[in-house]
Amino acid sequence: MACKAGVVGVFGKTNVGKSTFINNLIGKKVVIVSDRPQTTRNSIRCILTVPEGQVVFVDTPGLHLPVNKLSAYLQRQALRALAGLDLVLYMTEPSGGVDRDDLPFLERIRAVPCPKVLIVNKMDLARGNALEETLLAHERLGLFAELVPVSALKVKNLDRALQVILNLLPEGPPLYEGGTLTDRPVEFVIAEIIREKIFQLTFQEVPYSTAVVVEKIEERPSPPLVTIFATIVTAKDSQKGILIGSGGSKLKEIGRAARVEMEQLLGRKVFLSLHVRVKEKWTEDPREIAALVEG
C-alpha cells in the first residue's frame, strides 16, 4: 500500500472523549484528559506515525454554548480548525439518535471539502439498541463516509478506526519527522500537565479560571536535573487561596502529581517551582485570553 499522510480534525461536544481517543490511538499521552468538560483549550496537532503512513490529529476544544469570553474563544478555536483538513472525525455518544446539540455543527461540516467519519464513542456504555439506532440515524444524514463505534477508554475497535482513517487519507510523504508526537514546544506540554492536575485536584469554577505560564526551564547535566519555574494564573483572590491550600498543601499536591508526569516526559529528575498569581477577570479580557491560552 502506498504511504498515506494527512491532517485529521477531531470534533465533538465537550467531554465526549476526543483526547482519550487520540492518546490511546497514538499509544502515548500527548494531550491532557479529565472527566470535566472543556479541558482542551487549544487546537493541538498530535502525530501518529505507522508503517502505512502518518496521521496528524488536530485535537480541538469541545463544542459548547459559550458562557463567557474565554469559552467563546474556545468555540472559535474549534471552528478555525476546520480549515485545511484532509479528513473530519466527528465524535458522539450512543444516545439512540442524532443529538440535537450536534446538528448545527454537523451542518457546518457538510460544506467542508473532505471526507467525514463518525466515531461513536463509549460503545461499551450503550443500552439496548442505542448504538445501532445511533449509527442508523447518522447514516440517514448522508454526511459520513464511514461510521465506526469505539470505546476510546477501553481501547476497543481503535484498530478499525485507524484503518478507516488511513484508507481515506491521500497518498503522500510524512508531514513530520518520525518520532514527533506533537507540534507544540515542551513549555506548552509542561503547562498542560500542570493544568490537567488542577482540573483533577480542584473543583467548581477554579480549574476553568486558571491558566499556566512556564516562565523558565533550566537544565543541569550532572547529575541530570531539570528545574522548571511556572506560574498558575487565576481570576480571583479566593481562587488563589483554594489553589494554595492550607499551609500550601494543595499547591504541593498539584506540583507532586505534575512532577511525576514531567519526569516521564523528560526522562530526568525534575524540580518544579510553582507560584500562584491573580489577574482579575482575565477570562473576560480578549487580550489576556490570547496571551494566556495561546502563550
Secondary structure as the mmCIF struct_conf table of DSSP 4:
data_model
#
loop_
_struct_conf.conf_type_id
_struct_conf.id
_struct_conf.beg_label_comp_id
_struct_conf.beg_label_asym_id
_struct_conf.beg_label_seq_id
_struct_conf.end_label_comp_id
_struct_conf.end_label_asym_id
_struct_conf.end_label_seq_id
STRN STRN1 LYS A 4 GLY A 12
STRN STRN2 LYS A 13 LYS A 13
TURN_TY1_P TURN_TY1_P1 THR A 14 ASN A 15
BEND BEND1 VAL A 16 GLY A 17
HELX_RH_AL_P HELX_RH_AL_P1 LYS A 18 ILE A 26
TURN_TY1_P TURN_TY1_P2 GLY A 27 GLY A 27
BEND BEND2 LYS A 28 LYS A 28
BEND BEND3 VAL A 31 VAL A 31
BEND BEND4 ASP A 35 ARG A 36
TURN_TY1_P TURN_TY1_P3 PRO A 37 GLN A 38
BEND BEND5 ASN A 42 ASN A 42
STRN STRN3 ILE A 44 VAL A 50
TURN_TY1_P TURN_TY1_P4 PRO A 51 GLU A 52
STRN STRN4 GLY A 53 ASP A 59
HELX_LH_PP_P HELX_LH_PP_P1 PRO A 61 GLY A 62
STRN STRN5 LEU A 63 LEU A 63
BEND BEND6 ASN A 68 ASN A 68
HELX_RH_AL_P HELX_RH_AL_P2 LYS A 69 ARG A 80
TURN_TY1_P TURN_TY1_P5 ALA A 81 GLY A 84
BEND BEND7 ASP A 86 ASP A 86
STRN STRN6 LEU A 87 THR A 92
BEND BEND8 GLY A 96 GLY A 97
HELX_RH_3T_P HELX_RH_3T_P1 ARG A 100 ASP A 102
HELX_RH_AL_P HELX_RH_AL_P3 LEU A 103 ARG A 110
TURN_TY1_P TURN_TY1_P6 ALA A 111 ALA A 111
BEND BEND9 VAL A 112 CYS A 114
STRN STRN7 LYS A 116 VAL A 120
HELX_RH_3T_P HELX_RH_3T_P2 MET A 123 LEU A 125
TURN_TY1_P TURN_TY1_P7 GLY A 128 ASN A 129
HELX_RH_AL_P HELX_RH_AL_P4 ALA A 130 GLU A 139
TURN_TY1_P TURN_TY1_P8 ARG A 140 GLY A 142
BEND BEND10 ALA A 145 ALA A 145
STRN STRN8 GLU A 146 PRO A 149
STRN STRN9 SER A 151 SER A 151
TURN_TY1_P TURN_TY1_P9 ALA A 152 VAL A 155
STRN STRN10 LYS A 156 LYS A 156
BEND BEND11 ASN A 157 ASN A 157
HELX_RH_AL_P HELX_RH_AL_P5 LEU A 158 LEU A 168
BEND BEND12 LEU A 169 LEU A 169
HELX_LH_PP_P HELX_LH_PP_P2 PRO A 170 PRO A 170
STRN STRN11 GLU A 171 GLU A 171
BEND BEND13 LEU A 175 TYR A 176
TURN_TY1_P TURN_TY1_P10 GLY A 178 GLY A 179
STRN STRN12 THR A 182 THR A 182
BEND BEND14 ASP A 183 ARG A 184
HELX_RH_AL_P HELX_RH_AL_P6 VAL A 186 LEU A 201
TURN_TY1_P TURN_TY1_P11 GLN A 204 VAL A 206
HELX_RH_3T_P HELX_RH_3T_P3 PRO A 207 SER A 209
STRN STRN13 THR A 210 ARG A 220
TURN_TY1_P TURN_TY1_P12 PRO A 221 PRO A 224
STRN STRN14 LEU A 225 THR A 234
BEND BEND15 ALA A 235 ALA A 235
HELX_RH_AL_P HELX_RH_AL_P7 ASP A 237 ILE A 244
HELX_RH_3T_P HELX_RH_3T_P4 SER A 246 GLY A 248
HELX_RH_AL_P HELX_RH_AL_P8 SER A 249 LEU A 266
BEND BEND16 GLY A 267 ARG A 268
STRN STRN15 LYS A 269 VAL A 278
TURN_TY1_P TURN_TY1_P13 GLU A 280 LYS A 281
HELX_RH_3T_P HELX_RH_3T_P5 TRP A 282 GLU A 284
HELX_RH_AL_P HELX_RH_AL_P9 PRO A 286 ILE A 289
HELX_RH_PI_P HELX_RH_PI_P1 ALA A 290 GLU A 294
#
